[in-house]
Amino acid sequence: MTSDFKIYKKAFCAIVFIMSGFVSFSQGDTSTIKAQFGLGLNSPSKNGFVASFEGKTLNLPTVNLGIQYMFKPILGAKLDYSFSRISNQKNTLEFKLNYSRINLQAVYNANRIFNLPQRVGVFVHAGPGFSMVKPLGNYTQNKTSFLNAMAGVEVHYGISDKLSVYADVSYIYGFAKDFAPISDGFGAFNGNLLTLTIGASISLSGCYFCEQYD
């Protein structure tokens, strides 16, 4: 639990630092900066495990923390961190692992494509990143890390000028090498991950709806 807390703390501090930098020069801009917090579940690819190990189809939790900056009403970027827990399928070899990632993504505001109510928004995001896998229990020495690419879709509903709730579906593709099963494979994961999160998006500068839903 202590190691998990340290991971959360480091990621949160990094994002807050970047967020404060954006706010310092964009405080007056409209619908420019948003902080995002999400909680949900994940589904790992079955071929990402060593033979005899099998992860649950659905795992809890997945936690997302991010900061988004819109350069224009339809185009922006975001930096986000995610932490996911994955554990074994019932009646298979027991294991648990922490899957963390950090990604820098382009964000496209797709509202002009769809005929949606004013308070509803659709955003597409995609970009490269880095994944870190840390097995727990008997396999803590079998850490692995690799590059990834992810893409996802967010659907937002505005609660107020500065707050919206959203649902996000994302797929993270891992560019990882195959395991050497005996020496470093047990308990680890080098596959792809599908995530579903529900969260809140808080506008940190100006009116939430003024430009991005025009």
GUNUKOL-319604 format. One line per field, with one value per residue (C-alpha): x, z, y; residue in one letter; residue number from 1. Coordinates in nm, 4 decimals. Each point is the difference from the previous one (the first is absolute). Layout:
# residues N
east	c(X	...) $
up	c(Z	...) $
north	c(Y	...) $
type	c(a	...) $
seq	c(NUM	...) $
# end
This chain:
# residues 214
east	c(0.0000	0.2898	0.1605	-0.3351	-0.0390	0.3483	-0.0897	-0.3185	0.1845	0.2814	-0.2379	-0.2359	0.2850	0.1350	-0.3396	-0.0666	0.3386	-0.0785	-0.3518	0.1328	0.2280	-0.2895	-0.2164	0.2724	-0.0086	-0.3535	-0.2187	-0.2161	-0.0512	-0.3413	-0.0454	0.3721	0.1089	-0.1752	0.0976	-0.1411	-0.0509	-0.1438	-0.0671	-0.0991	0.0994	0.2321	0.0175	0.3461	0.0716	0.0299	0.3152	0.1836	0.0595	0.2506	-0.1427	-0.1935	-0.0720	-0.3386	-0.1348	-0.3595	-0.2057	-0.0992	0.2174	-0.0359	0.1164	0.1299	0.0791	0.0656	0.1477	0.0591	0.0378	-0.1361	0.0933	-0.2029	0.2064	-0.3098	-0.3708	0.0376	0.3615	0.2048	0.2283	-0.0020	0.2459	-0.1459	0.1020	-0.1908	0.0322	-0.1697	-0.0078	-0.0179	-0.0447	-0.0438	-0.3061	-0.1735	0.1432	0.3254	0.3484	-0.0215	0.1598	-0.0575	0.1719	-0.0043	-0.0154	0.0882	0.0312	0.0662	-0.1039	0.0184	-0.2995	-0.1555	-0.3638	-0.2607	-0.3324	-0.2458	-0.3133	-0.0267	-0.0307	-0.2994	-0.3304	0.0026	-0.1702	0.2031	0.1037	0.1195	0.3503	0.2066	0.3803	0.2399	0.3514	0.3075	0.3738	0.3194	0.1055	0.1899	-0.1339	0.1427	-0.1037	0.0809	-0.1043	-0.0866	0.0239	0.2548	0.1024	0.1053	0.3386	-0.1659	-0.0610	-0.0291	-0.0529	-0.0665	-0.1254	-0.3701	-0.2488	-0.3554	-0.3231	-0.3350	-0.3328	-0.1498	-0.3660	-0.0601	-0.3123	0.0198	-0.1262	0.0984	0.2208	0.3112	-0.0902	-0.0928	-0.0220	0.1295	0.0360	0.3201	0.0789	0.3694	0.2237	0.3709	0.2195	0.3325	0.3191	0.1596	0.2368	-0.0972	0.0832	0.2751	-0.2558	0.2176	0.2392	-0.2218	-0.3505	-0.1865	-0.2518	0.0627	-0.2084	0.1102	-0.3243	-0.2685	-0.2588	-0.3572	-0.1280	-0.3374	-0.0077	-0.2579	0.1254	-0.0180	0.1548	0.0590	0.0593	0.2802	-0.0266	-0.3092	-0.3412	-0.0233	-0.2517	0.0867	0.2104	0.0346	-0.3666	-0.0588) $
up	c(0.0000	0.0813	-0.3427	-0.1705	0.1978	-0.1069	-0.3653	0.0335	0.1855	-0.2559	-0.2965	0.1652	0.0927	-0.3565	-0.1492	0.2519	-0.0847	-0.3730	0.0706	0.1994	-0.2888	-0.2461	0.2344	0.0506	-0.3631	-0.1081	0.2908	-0.2140	-0.2963	-0.0552	0.0172	-0.0226	0.2987	0.1615	0.2790	-0.0287	0.2608	-0.0872	0.1638	-0.1710	-0.1063	-0.2471	-0.2202	-0.0923	-0.3194	0.0647	-0.2089	0.2249	0.2697	0.0239	-0.0555	0.3047	0.1192	-0.0797	0.1035	0.0812	-0.2905	0.2083	0.2737	0.2539	0.0310	-0.2783	0.1107	-0.2471	0.0755	-0.2763	-0.1137	-0.3373	-0.1928	-0.3036	-0.2452	-0.2120	0.0535	-0.1952	0.0675	0.3132	0.1946	0.3325	0.2328	0.2140	0.2420	0.0656	0.2593	-0.0418	0.2146	-0.1726	0.1778	-0.0868	-0.1317	0.2487	0.0182	-0.1745	0.1335	0.2492	-0.0728	0.0200	-0.1844	-0.0365	-0.3530	-0.0262	-0.3055	-0.0936	-0.3402	-0.1926	-0.2352	-0.2636	0.0711	-0.2691	0.0804	-0.2164	0.0938	-0.3414	-0.1623	0.2093	0.0514	0.3810	0.2738	0.1247	0.3257	-0.1650	-0.1442	-0.1743	0.0055	-0.1763	0.1421	-0.1098	0.0541	0.1099	0.3502	0.2354	0.1996	0.3237	0.1410	0.3548	0.1132	0.3689	0.2408	-0.0988	-0.3275	0.0964	-0.1715	-0.3408	-0.0803	-0.3642	-0.1958	-0.3639	-0.2392	-0.0791	-0.2231	0.1075	-0.1408	0.1554	-0.0076	0.2744	0.0250	0.2280	0.1581	0.1423	0.3551	0.0253	-0.1750	0.1526	0.0733	-0.2195	0.0556	-0.2655	-0.1072	-0.1726	-0.1962	-0.0853	-0.1476	0.0855	-0.2405	0.1434	-0.2049	0.2207	-0.0654	0.0735	0.3428	0.0856	0.1941	0.2686	0.0749	-0.0115	-0.1102	0.3011	0.1332	-0.2605	-0.2854	-0.3335	-0.1937	-0.0858	0.2292	-0.0484	0.2613	0.0853	0.2442	0.1336	0.1248	0.0377	-0.2159	0.1682	-0.2071	0.1492	-0.2311	-0.1146	-0.1010	-0.0785	-0.2840	-0.1547	-0.2924	-0.0112	-0.0681	-0.2535) $
north	c(0.0000	0.2357	-0.0488	0.0657	0.3232	0.1134	-0.0599	0.2072	0.2770	0.0346	0.0032	0.2471	0.2363	-0.0069	0.0785	0.2791	0.1529	0.0001	0.1282	0.2952	0.0937	0.0066	0.2050	0.2589	0.1164	-0.0951	0.1040	0.2273	-0.2324	-0.1548	-0.3793	-0.0584	-0.2060	-0.2960	-0.2355	-0.3534	-0.2692	-0.3418	-0.3356	-0.3224	-0.3490	-0.1711	-0.3085	-0.1388	-0.1940	-0.3740	-0.0378	0.2461	-0.2627	-0.2839	-0.3504	-0.1290	0.3552	0.1496	0.3369	0.0883	0.1266	0.3031	0.1501	0.2817	0.2656	0.2207	0.3560	0.2847	0.3431	0.2532	0.3573	0.1159	0.3143	0.1097	0.2060	0.0615	-0.0780	-0.3253	-0.1026	-0.0494	-0.2299	-0.1748	-0.1656	-0.2734	-0.2722	-0.3213	-0.2744	-0.3395	-0.3129	-0.3396	-0.3337	-0.3673	-0.1713	-0.2272	-0.3550	0.1003	0.0760	0.2836	0.3383	0.3732	0.2813	0.3761	0.1400	0.3690	0.2194	0.3607	0.1393	0.3238	0.0144	0.2183	0.0908	0.0657	0.1628	-0.1955	0.1968	0.1639	-0.3418	-0.1038	0.1777	-0.0105	0.2032	0.2951	-0.1628	-0.3231	-0.0235	-0.2687	0.0015	-0.2362	-0.0385	-0.1959	0.0007	-0.1793	-0.0868	-0.2257	-0.2964	-0.1420	-0.3387	-0.1034	-0.3504	-0.0442	-0.2910	-0.2659	0.1645	0.3529	-0.0367	-0.0445	0.3665	0.0998	0.3203	0.0831	0.2647	0.0205	0.1765	0.0669	0.1358	0.0721	0.1818	0.2152	0.1001	0.3004	0.1410	0.3516	0.0449	0.3652	0.2551	-0.1538	-0.3611	-0.2941	-0.3736	-0.2353	-0.3615	-0.1069	-0.3168	-0.0435	-0.2681	-0.0154	-0.1958	-0.1146	-0.0212	-0.2649	-0.2886	-0.3594	-0.1384	-0.2425	-0.2081	-0.1577	0.2856	0.3065	-0.0863	-0.1309	0.2452	0.2674	0.1394	0.1453	0.0178	0.2531	0.1537	0.1199	0.2469	0.1514	0.2913	0.2431	0.3316	0.3757	0.2720	0.3351	0.3115	0.2084	0.3008	0.1841	-0.1326	-0.3706	0.0322	0.3378	-0.1236	-0.3731	-0.0748	0.2800) $
type	c(m	t	s	d	f	k	i	y	k	k	a	f	c	a	i	v	f	i	m	s	g	f	v	s	f	s	q	g	d	t	s	t	i	k	a	q	f	g	l	g	l	n	s	p	s	k	n	g	f	v	a	s	f	e	g	k	t	l	n	l	p	t	v	n	l	g	i	q	y	m	f	k	p	i	l	g	a	k	l	d	y	s	f	s	r	i	s	n	q	k	n	t	l	e	f	k	l	n	y	s	r	i	n	l	q	a	v	y	n	a	n	r	i	f	n	l	p	q	r	v	g	v	f	v	h	a	g	p	g	f	s	m	v	k	p	l	g	n	y	t	q	n	k	t	s	f	l	n	a	m	a	g	v	e	v	h	y	g	i	s	d	k	l	s	v	y	a	d	v	s	y	i	y	g	f	a	k	d	f	a	p	i	s	d	g	f	g	a	f	n	g	n	l	l	t	l	t	i	g	a	s	i	s	l	s	g	c	y	f	c	e	q	y	d) $
seq	c(1	2	3	4	5	6	7	8	9	10	11	12	13	14	15	16	17	18	19	20	21	22	23	24	25	26	27	28	29	30	31	32	33	34	35	36	37	38	39	40	41	42	43	44	45	46	47	48	49	50	51	52	53	54	55	56	57	58	59	60	61	62	63	64	65	66	67	68	69	70	71	72	73	74	75	76	77	78	79	80	81	82	83	84	85	86	87	88	89	90	91	92	93	94	95	96	97	98	99	100	101	102	103	104	105	106	107	108	109	110	111	112	113	114	115	116	117	118	119	120	121	122	123	124	125	126	127	128	129	130	131	132	133	134	135	136	137	138	139	140	141	142	143	144	145	146	147	148	149	150	151	152	153	154	155	156	157	158	159	160	161	162	163	164	165	166	167	168	169	170	171	172	173	174	175	176	177	178	179	180	181	182	183	184	185	186	187	188	189	190	191	192	193	194	195	196	197	198	199	200	201	202	203	204	205	206	207	208	209	210	211	212	213	214) $
# end
